[in-house]
Amino acid sequence: MSNKESVEMDQELAKRLLVEGATLVLLNVPLGTDFGVDMKSWNTGEKFKGVKMIPPGFHYIHYSAVNEFGDLAPRSGFIHNFKKSEFLAMSWDAEKEDVSTKPPSEETVRSLKQNLTSLDQFLGPYPYDIWEQWKGLTNTIDDAVVERCTPVCGYIRSALELENCDDASRPRGGEAVEKRTRRSGLSAEDREQQLLPQLKPRAGTELRLTKLPDKSYPDGATPAEITQHSLDSSYALEKMLAELKNPIEIMGELQLAFICFLVGQSLDAFEHWKKLVGLLCGADTAIPLRRSIYSEFLNTLEAQVACVPEEVLCDIVASNNFVYHNLRNLFANIESNDKVDGRLKTQAVRVRDRLTKKFLWDFTCLQDEEDDEAPVVVSLD
């Protein structure tokens, strides 16, 4: 790999990683392929055969084929929890321009392990300068989250393979849409929508992320209860947590969705991440009941927003930063909730102050409603 950055590493640490670090051998990768580990990428050189000294833990291996004009194919990759001293061998499929789903033969793997010393010169070292930041972004992603959320095909692609929906799978309008259609016919937007092909991801290629509840209130709720649940997403949050084996897995899924967007360039993962942020920030009564989740959430979200330009976090239509507005809501709920303990309130204040200093975000007057959220007073005169 050609990398202009020099990685400064303590000699003792280098020796330990040579022994404890994992090794990824990737055979027959074409010259110039865009290849990366976690948040770093390079163009492969003639001698490239993989990466060594990979710290044990969760990692994202990604790559893009490059044509003769230097154009990159959509990014593909896979996630893997590397074990101490693990040896993982894979090979490139020239026909598919992708990593082969078929592993090398046992004889090839055995030969590679036996000649690891001579192979060492063809292996690039893991970019250790990003390791601390990477741990902060992925510390709650465990084997259970990886196994549950990874696509069945094993690979994550920024450009999903799509196929036509059959009639039974096509999305249907709700009762309100049907009534509107019978009453006044299809709108121009509805007609345009019907002309578009109905597509869905090819089975097995999509991330298997937990589906958020369809509605934020229980069946049979009164109008007053529906309003309350619309202001406090705790019911919807608890309903989602009930779908998980362990409630803290929601943090692993939040981190995984963000990483699949940041590194894997998946827009579907980005949309899921935004929904999870909104769900967690919109809760009030759930905060003291799920204290450990919210403590981890504050640290995680602070680390995440530091990794992307602020314009990425802005809603193009509304022209506002959805993370900032959601955080205002969360900080206001923590501040006003008498059942939230002092330690979590102090942590929230510290995170709030650091974000204010770094991004110049205004978190003053949290209990005052923002102009676009304040009630509209209509005069009946």
C-alpha positions as CSV (number, residue, x, y, z in Angstrom):
1,M,0.0,0.0,0.0
2,S,1.2,3.5,-0.8
3,N,0.7,5.7,2.2
4,K,2.3,9.1,2.6
5,E,1.5,9.2,6.3
6,S,4.1,7.7,8.6
7,V,2.7,5.9,11.6
8,E,4.7,6.5,14.7
9,M,4.5,3.5,17.0
10,D,6.3,2.6,20.2
11,Q,8.6,-0.4,19.7
12,E,7.1,-2.4,22.6
13,L,3.7,-1.8,21.2
14,A,4.9,-2.9,17.7
15,K,6.3,-6.1,19.2
16,R,3.1,-6.8,21.0
17,L,0.9,-6.2,18.0
18,L,3.1,-8.5,15.9
19,V,2.3,-11.3,18.3
20,E,-1.3,-10.4,19.4
21,G,-2.5,-8.5,16.3
22,A,-4.6,-10.3,13.6
23,T,-3.5,-10.8,10.0
24,L,-5.6,-10.4,6.9
25,V,-4.2,-11.9,3.8
26,L,-6.0,-10.8,0.6
27,L,-4.6,-12.5,-2.5
28,N,-4.6,-11.3,-6.2
29,V,-5.9,-7.8,-5.5
30,P,-5.5,-5.7,-8.8
31,L,-3.0,-2.9,-8.8
32,G,-4.4,0.5,-7.8
33,T,-7.5,-0.9,-6.1
34,D,-8.9,1.5,-3.5
35,F,-8.5,-0.6,-0.3
36,G,-9.1,0.4,3.3
37,V,-9.3,-0.6,6.9
38,D,-11.7,1.3,9.2
39,M,-11.3,5.0,8.4
40,K,-8.2,4.8,6.2
41,S,-7.8,3.8,2.6
42,W,-5.0,3.5,0.1
43,N,-4.4,2.4,-3.5
44,T,-2.8,-1.0,-3.6
45,G,0.7,-1.5,-4.9
46,E,2.2,-4.4,-6.8
47,K,3.4,-6.1,-3.6
48,F,0.2,-5.8,-1.6
49,K,-1.1,-9.0,-0.1
50,G,-2.9,-7.8,3.0
51,V,-2.7,-6.1,6.4
52,K,-0.9,-7.1,9.6
53,M,-0.9,-6.0,13.3
54,I,-4.7,-5.5,13.3
55,P,-5.7,-4.8,16.9
56,P,-8.2,-7.4,18.2
57,G,-11.8,-6.2,18.0
58,F,-14.3,-4.9,15.5
59,H,-13.0,-3.7,12.1
60,Y,-14.4,-2.7,8.7
61,I,-12.6,-3.9,5.6
62,H,-13.6,-2.0,2.4
63,Y,-12.6,-1.7,-1.2
64,S,-13.5,-0.3,-4.6
65,A,-12.4,-1.6,-8.0
66,V,-10.8,1.0,-10.2
67,N,-11.1,1.1,-14.0
68,E,-8.5,2.2,-16.5
69,F,-9.6,5.8,-16.3
70,G,-9.3,5.9,-12.5
71,D,-13.0,5.8,-11.8
72,L,-14.1,4.0,-8.6
73,A,-16.8,1.4,-8.4
74,P,-19.3,1.7,-5.5
75,R,-17.7,0.7,-2.2
76,S,-18.1,-2.8,-0.9
77,G,-16.8,-4.4,2.3
78,F,-17.4,-6.6,5.2
79,I,-17.2,-6.3,9.0
80,H,-15.4,-8.7,11.3
81,N,-14.5,-9.1,14.9
82,F,-10.9,-10.1,14.7
83,K,-9.7,-12.3,17.5
84,K,-6.2,-12.2,19.1
85,S,-3.6,-13.5,16.6
86,E,-6.3,-14.5,14.1
87,F,-5.2,-15.3,10.6
88,L,-7.8,-14.6,7.9
89,A,-7.1,-15.5,4.3
90,M,-9.3,-14.3,1.3
91,S,-8.8,-13.8,-2.4
92,W,-10.0,-11.5,-5.1
93,D,-12.5,-12.6,-7.7
94,A,-11.4,-10.9,-11.0
95,E,-14.6,-11.7,-12.8
96,K,-16.9,-10.1,-10.1
97,E,-14.3,-7.4,-9.2
98,D,-15.0,-8.2,-5.6
99,V,-13.6,-10.3,-2.7
100,S,-14.5,-13.9,-3.4
101,T,-17.1,-15.5,-1.2
102,K,-15.1,-18.8,-1.6
103,P,-12.1,-19.0,0.8
104,P,-8.7,-20.2,-0.4
105,S,-8.1,-23.9,-0.1
106,E,-6.8,-25.4,3.2
107,E,-3.5,-26.2,1.6
108,T,-3.1,-22.5,0.5
109,V,-3.9,-21.2,3.9
110,R,-1.5,-23.7,5.6
111,S,1.2,-22.7,3.2
112,L,0.6,-19.0,3.9
113,K,0.8,-19.5,7.6
114,Q,4.0,-21.5,7.3
115,N,5.6,-18.8,5.2
116,L,4.3,-15.9,7.3
117,T,7.9,-14.5,7.9
118,S,8.6,-14.2,4.1
119,L,5.0,-12.9,3.6
120,D,5.5,-10.1,6.1
121,Q,7.1,-7.7,3.6
122,F,3.9,-7.8,1.5
123,L,1.6,-6.9,4.4
124,G,0.9,-3.2,5.3
125,P,0.7,-2.4,9.0
126,Y,-2.6,-1.4,10.5
127,P,-2.9,2.5,10.7
128,Y,-2.6,2.6,14.5
129,D,-3.0,6.4,14.6
130,I,-6.8,6.0,14.2
131,W,-7.2,3.2,16.7
132,E,-8.2,5.3,19.7
133,Q,-10.8,7.2,17.7
134,W,-12.1,3.9,16.1
135,K,-12.5,2.3,19.6
136,G,-14.6,5.3,20.7
137,L,-16.9,4.8,17.7
138,T,-17.3,1.0,18.0
139,N,-16.9,0.0,21.6
140,T,-20.4,-1.4,22.0
141,I,-20.4,-3.4,18.7
142,D,-20.0,-7.0,19.9
143,D,-20.3,-10.4,18.1
144,A,-24.1,-10.6,18.8
145,V,-24.7,-7.2,17.0
146,V,-22.4,-8.2,14.1
147,E,-24.1,-11.6,13.6
148,R,-27.6,-10.1,13.9
149,C,-27.2,-7.1,11.6
150,T,-24.7,-8.3,8.9
151,P,-26.4,-9.0,5.5
152,V,-27.0,-12.7,4.8
153,C,-24.6,-12.4,1.8
154,G,-21.8,-11.3,4.2
155,Y,-20.9,-8.1,2.3
156,I,-22.1,-4.5,2.8
157,R,-22.5,-2.5,-0.4
158,S,-23.0,1.2,-0.8
159,A,-25.0,0.5,-4.0
160,L,-27.7,-2.1,-3.1
161,E,-28.7,-4.7,-5.7
162,L,-32.3,-4.0,-6.5
163,E,-35.1,-6.2,-7.9
164,N,-38.7,-5.6,-8.9
165,C,-41.3,-6.1,-6.2
166,D,-44.0,-8.7,-6.9
167,D,-47.6,-7.4,-6.5
168,A,-48.0,-8.8,-3.1
169,S,-44.8,-7.1,-1.8
170,R,-45.6,-3.6,-3.2
171,P,-46.1,-0.9,-0.6
172,R,-49.7,0.0,-0.2
173,G,-51.3,3.3,0.7
174,G,-53.0,3.5,4.1
175,E,-56.7,3.9,4.6
176,A,-56.4,7.6,4.4
177,V,-54.8,7.4,1.0
178,E,-57.5,5.0,-0.3
179,K,-60.3,7.3,1.0
180,R,-58.7,10.3,-0.6
181,T,-58.3,8.4,-3.9
182,R,-62.0,7.4,-3.9
183,R,-63.0,11.0,-3.0
184,S,-60.9,13.1,-5.3
185,G,-58.9,10.7,-7.5
186,L,-55.1,10.4,-7.5
187,S,-53.0,13.5,-7.0
188,A,-50.2,14.4,-9.4
189,E,-47.7,13.1,-6.9
190,D,-49.5,9.8,-6.5
191,R,-49.7,9.4,-10.3
192,E,-46.0,10.0,-10.6
193,Q,-45.3,7.5,-7.8
194,Q,-47.3,4.8,-9.6
195,L,-45.3,5.3,-12.8
196,L,-42.0,4.6,-11.0
197,P,-40.8,1.0,-10.9
198,Q,-41.4,-0.6,-7.5
199,L,-38.0,-1.9,-6.4
200,K,-36.6,-3.6,-3.3
201,P,-33.2,-4.8,-2.2
202,R,-32.3,-8.2,-3.5
203,A,-32.9,-10.7,-0.7
204,G,-29.9,-11.2,1.6
205,T,-28.0,-8.1,0.5
206,E,-29.5,-5.5,2.9
207,L,-28.4,-4.8,6.5
208,R,-30.6,-6.6,9.0
209,L,-31.3,-3.6,11.2
210,T,-34.1,-3.6,13.8
211,K,-37.4,-2.2,12.5
212,L,-38.6,0.8,14.5
213,P,-42.2,0.7,15.7
214,D,-44.8,1.8,13.1
215,K,-46.5,4.1,15.6
216,S,-45.5,5.8,18.8
217,Y,-48.5,5.0,20.9
218,P,-50.3,1.8,22.0
219,D,-53.5,0.4,20.5
220,G,-56.6,2.0,22.0
221,A,-54.9,5.1,23.1
222,T,-57.0,8.2,23.7
223,P,-56.3,11.4,21.8
224,A,-54.7,12.8,25.0
225,E,-52.4,9.7,25.3
226,I,-51.5,9.9,21.6
227,T,-50.5,13.5,22.1
228,Q,-48.4,12.6,25.1
229,H,-46.6,9.7,23.3
230,S,-45.9,12.1,20.4
231,L,-44.1,14.4,22.8
232,D,-42.3,11.6,24.6
233,S,-41.0,8.7,22.5
234,S,-40.4,6.5,25.6
235,Y,-43.2,4.0,24.6
236,A,-41.7,3.5,21.1
237,L,-38.2,3.2,22.6
238,E,-39.3,0.5,25.1
239,K,-41.1,-1.3,22.3
240,M,-38.0,-1.4,20.2
241,L,-35.8,-2.5,23.2
242,A,-38.2,-5.4,23.8
243,E,-37.2,-6.7,20.4
244,L,-33.5,-7.0,21.4
245,K,-32.0,-9.8,23.5
246,N,-30.1,-7.2,25.6
247,P,-31.3,-3.5,25.7
248,I,-27.7,-2.2,25.4
249,E,-27.6,-3.7,21.9
250,I,-29.4,-0.6,20.7
251,M,-26.1,1.3,21.2
252,G,-24.2,-1.4,19.2
253,E,-26.8,-1.0,16.4
254,L,-26.5,2.8,16.6
255,Q,-22.7,2.6,16.3
256,L,-22.9,0.0,13.5
257,A,-25.4,2.0,11.5
258,F,-23.1,5.1,11.8
259,I,-20.0,3.1,10.8
260,C,-21.8,1.6,7.8
261,F,-22.6,5.2,6.7
262,L,-19.3,6.8,7.5
263,V,-17.1,4.0,6.1
264,G,-19.4,1.9,4.0
265,Q,-21.2,4.9,2.4
266,S,-24.6,3.3,3.0
267,L,-27.4,5.8,2.8
268,D,-29.9,3.2,4.3
269,A,-27.6,2.9,7.3
270,F,-27.5,6.7,7.6
271,E,-31.4,6.9,7.6
272,H,-31.6,4.2,10.3
273,W,-29.0,6.1,12.4
274,K,-31.0,9.3,12.2
275,K,-34.2,7.5,13.3
276,L,-32.4,6.0,16.3
277,V,-31.0,9.4,17.3
278,G,-34.5,10.9,17.1
279,L,-36.0,8.0,19.1
280,L,-33.4,8.2,21.9
281,C,-33.4,12.0,22.0
282,G,-37.2,12.2,22.0
283,A,-37.7,10.1,25.1
284,D,-38.2,11.6,28.6
285,T,-39.6,9.1,31.1
286,A,-37.3,6.3,29.8
287,I,-34.1,8.3,30.6
288,P,-33.8,7.4,34.3
289,L,-35.0,3.8,33.6
290,R,-32.4,3.3,31.0
291,R,-29.6,5.3,32.6
292,S,-26.7,3.1,31.3
293,I,-27.9,3.4,27.7
294,Y,-28.2,7.2,27.9
295,S,-24.7,7.5,29.5
296,E,-23.2,5.5,26.6
297,F,-25.4,7.4,24.1
298,L,-24.0,10.8,25.2
299,N,-20.4,9.6,24.7
300,T,-21.1,7.9,21.4
301,L,-23.0,10.7,19.8
302,E,-20.3,13.2,20.8
303,A,-17.7,11.0,19.2
304,Q,-19.8,10.5,16.0
305,V,-20.6,14.2,15.3
306,A,-16.9,14.9,15.5
307,C,-16.3,12.6,12.5
308,V,-18.5,14.2,9.9
309,P,-18.8,17.8,8.5
310,E,-21.7,19.7,10.0
311,E,-23.4,20.1,6.6
312,V,-23.8,16.3,6.4
313,L,-26.0,16.5,9.5
314,C,-28.3,19.2,8.0
315,D,-31.8,18.4,6.6
316,I,-31.7,19.8,3.0
317,V,-35.4,20.7,3.0
318,A,-35.7,22.1,6.5
319,S,-32.2,23.7,6.4
320,N,-31.5,22.7,10.0
321,N,-29.1,20.4,11.9
322,F,-31.2,17.5,13.0
323,V,-28.6,16.3,15.5
324,Y,-28.5,19.8,17.2
325,H,-32.2,20.0,17.4
326,N,-32.5,16.5,18.8
327,L,-29.8,17.2,21.3
328,R,-31.6,20.3,22.5
329,N,-34.6,18.1,23.2
330,L,-32.5,15.5,25.0
331,F,-30.6,18.0,27.2
332,A,-33.9,19.8,28.0
333,N,-35.5,16.5,29.1
334,I,-32.5,15.5,31.2
335,E,-32.4,18.9,32.8
336,S,-36.1,19.0,33.7
337,N,-36.6,15.3,34.7
338,D,-36.4,15.1,38.5
339,K,-35.8,11.3,38.4
340,V,-32.6,11.6,36.5
341,D,-29.6,11.3,38.9
342,G,-27.0,14.0,39.4
343,R,-24.2,12.0,37.7
344,L,-26.0,11.7,34.4
345,K,-27.1,15.4,34.6
346,T,-23.5,16.4,35.1
347,Q,-22.3,14.2,32.2
348,A,-25.0,15.8,30.0
349,V,-23.8,19.3,31.0
350,R,-20.2,18.5,30.2
351,V,-21.0,17.0,26.8
352,R,-23.2,20.0,26.1
353,D,-20.4,22.4,27.0
354,R,-17.9,20.6,24.8
355,L,-20.2,20.6,21.8
356,T,-20.9,24.3,22.4
357,K,-17.2,25.1,22.4
358,K,-16.4,22.9,19.4
359,F,-19.4,23.7,17.1
360,L,-20.7,27.0,18.6
361,W,-24.1,25.3,19.1
362,D,-26.4,27.3,21.4
363,F,-27.9,25.1,24.2
364,T,-29.1,28.0,26.3
365,C,-32.7,28.4,27.4
366,L,-33.4,24.7,26.9
367,Q,-36.9,24.9,28.5
368,D,-38.0,27.6,26.0
369,E,-39.7,26.2,22.9
370,E,-37.9,26.9,19.7
371,D,-39.8,29.2,17.3
372,D,-40.7,26.4,14.8
373,E,-42.0,24.2,17.6
374,A,-44.0,26.8,19.6
375,P,-47.8,26.6,19.6
376,V,-49.5,28.7,16.9
377,V,-52.0,31.0,18.4
378,V,-55.0,31.6,16.1
379,S,-57.3,34.6,16.7
380,L,-61.0,33.8,16.3
381,D,-62.0,37.5,16.1
